[in-house]
Amino acid sequence: MITKEQTERLKDLYRSASRHSQYQIMPGFLAELVDPGQLNKLWDRFERERMEYFTRKVDMRGKRVVDIGANTGYFAFEALEAGAREVICYEGDADHVEFMRIAAEMFNKPLVVHQEFMDFKNPLEEAPVDVVLLLNVLHHVGFDFGEKDIDIEEAKGRIVKNLNWFADQTRYMIFQIGFSWMTQYDKPLFPNGTKSEMIAWLLPLLIDHWEVIEIGIAEVREGATRYEPLGERNIERNDAIGEFRNRPIFVLKSKLI
């Protein structure tokens, strides 16, 4: 039986103040209990639309999935709803970790949560796994994790090194990063902040480790957002849809497993 105390605790944990708090919407099974629309969620990051795209490209059924920087667990829990047999989360924020643990216990979800920032040094204890979700994490290198005294070019090198680090530990990777280092717009990773710059920079650095299954790009038609394959019609930056929807999604398959 779900108690009022459990529900209120989840709401308190979601509201907790941190750099990445109130970041995600709720998975479907929690939406009626903890509605971010009533809890001051800051802005839309199109979680449903991204998850719909992920499951079109990678079959989650029966898979072991790792979610790096899981926040409050939207993608982790939705992977379970899509048929994953187990999801392992790595998350450094204690309140987010407790949120996921309470929700998993309340609803008997096969979710394992590690309270730690990924160090990209020691192999995953669960490896090899089937799918890794690495969503909008690596551009925070030098702030949330990793050495603090690096410059922007060193940060770009760490992004690639950390991404390729997973290639012998997972069969599939779904990856996304922002255009600015540490989401500070005065520190652009790409001078013009374009999708074509990001893609042209990244693809040659992945070729020894990953096969690119597809690059997904957000398109907006009649007010609805849907991620579609990269092509001439969507490669150009579209400022009208905001920075977040301009971030490509890379669906990768390991060449090492």
Secondary structure, DSSP 4 states (H G I P E B T S, - for coil): ---HHHHHHHHHHHH--STTTT-S---GGGTTTS-GGGTT------HHHHHHHHHHHS--TT-EEEEET-TT-HHHHHHHHTT-SEEEEEE--HHHHHHHHHHHHHHT--EEEEES---SSSPPTT-SEEEEEEES-GGGBTTTBS-SS--HHHHHHHHHHHHHTTTTTEEEEEEE--SBGGG-TTSBSSTT--HHHHHHHHHHHHTTTEEEEEEEEEEEETTEEEEEE--TTTSS--GGGHHHHTS-EEEEEES--
